[in-house]
């Protein structure tokens, strides 16, 4: 299975509560994040959806100890209608918006917002979230501000972590967590930073190891 740092970060960082029973991974790809959620939440059932073929994700789920609790569906976020709402919705979404797509149609669908715009992702999360649910995404730093602005109104930002690859580099990724907006003023979001590497080759920081150690055999 292809394992990307963005997916590992989101799967390990998203808030998982003991009361959560239904979780959704939008744009599941290989199923990595869905598998991480299943590992973290033995009480929950997880659905992974993708507009592309989900055979690889299904095979990865079946090869895991949690396959019976994971459902993989080839379906767009815009039309997905599961007949119930989710306690947690996560997405490592396409993020190139308005840039030149690559010749490979699969890579374009996975990385460019041609099939799932930020507005459509927001609307899907609002429609599919339970009243007390949470919606978590990972985005490039230069896209995070726009996405936060788009979510303002129907969703409240409650948590943000800016992710640096090394201590000397600016944040390249941002982890965001939202809840359905309440009747009162929007809460002040919790804001933190996380650095992945020390700057030396394949040397990770203690904070990154602590966050992800349950998912790496070498940690």
Secondary structure in CASP SS format (residue, H / E / C, confidence):
PFRMAT SS
TARGET T0000
AUTHOR 0000-0000-0000
METHOD secondary structure of the structure
MODEL  1
X C 1.00
X C 1.00
X C 1.00
X C 1.00
X H 1.00
X H 1.00
X H 1.00
X H 1.00
X H 1.00
X H 1.00
X H 1.00
X H 1.00
X H 1.00
X C 1.00
X C 1.00
X C 1.00
X C 1.00
X C 1.00
X C 1.00
X C 1.00
X C 1.00
X E 1.00
X E 1.00
X E 1.00
X E 1.00
X E 1.00
X C 1.00
X C 1.00
X C 1.00
X C 1.00
X C 1.00
X H 1.00
X H 1.00
X H 1.00
X H 1.00
X H 1.00
X H 1.00
X H 1.00
X H 1.00
X H 1.00
X C 1.00
X C 1.00
X C 1.00
X C 1.00
X E 1.00
X E 1.00
X E 1.00
X E 1.00
X E 1.00
X E 1.00
X C 1.00
X C 1.00
X C 1.00
X C 1.00
X H 1.00
X H 1.00
X H 1.00
X H 1.00
X H 1.00
X H 1.00
X H 1.00
X H 1.00
X C 1.00
X C 1.00
X C 1.00
X C 1.00
X H 1.00
X H 1.00
X H 1.00
X E 1.00
X E 1.00
X E 1.00
X E 1.00
X E 1.00
X C 1.00
X C 1.00
X C 1.00
X C 1.00
X C 1.00
X C 1.00
X C 1.00
X C 1.00
X C 1.00
X C 1.00
X C 1.00
X E 1.00
X E 1.00
X E 1.00
X E 1.00
X E 1.00
X E 1.00
X C 1.00
X C 1.00
X C 1.00
X C 1.00
X E 1.00
X C 1.00
X C 1.00
X C 1.00
X C 1.00
X C 1.00
X C 1.00
X C 1.00
X C 1.00
X H 1.00
X H 1.00
X H 1.00
X H 1.00
X H 1.00
X H 1.00
X H 1.00
X E 1.00
X C 1.00
X C 1.00
X C 1.00
X C 1.00
X C 1.00
X H 1.00
X H 1.00
X H 1.00
X H 1.00
X H 1.00
X H 1.00
X H 1.00
X H 1.00
X H 1.00
X H 1.00
X H 1.00
X E 1.00
X E 1.00
X E 1.00
X E 1.00
X E 1.00
X E 1.00
X E 1.00
X E 1.00
X E 1.00
X E 1.00
X E 1.00
X E 1.00
X H 1.00
X H 1.00
X H 1.00
X H 1.00
X H 1.00
X H 1.00
X H 1.00
X H 1.00
X H 1.00
X H 1.00
X H 1.00
X E 1.00
X C 1.00
X C 1.00
X E 1.00
X E 1.00
X E 1.00
X E 1.00
X E 1.00
X E 1.00
X E 1.00
X E 1.00
X E 1.00
X E 1.00
X C 1.00
X C 1.00
X C 1.00
X C 1.00
X C 1.00
X C 1.00
X E 1.00
X E 1.00
X E 1.00
X E 1.00
X E 1.00
X E 1.00
X E 1.00
X E 1.00
X E 1.00
X E 1.00
X C 1.00
X C 1.00
X C 1.00
X C 1.00
X C 1.00
X C 1.00
X C 1.00
X C 1.00
X C 1.00
X E 1.00
X E 1.00
X E 1.00
X E 1.00
X E 1.00
X E 1.00
X C 1.00
X E 1.00
X C 1.00
X C 1.00
X C 1.00
X C 1.00
X C 1.00
X C 1.00
X E 1.00
X C 1.00
X H 1.00
X H 1.00
X H 1.00
X H 1.00
X H 1.00
X H 1.00
X H 1.00
X H 1.00
X H 1.00
X H 1.00
X C 1.00
X C 1.00
X C 1.00
X C 1.00
END
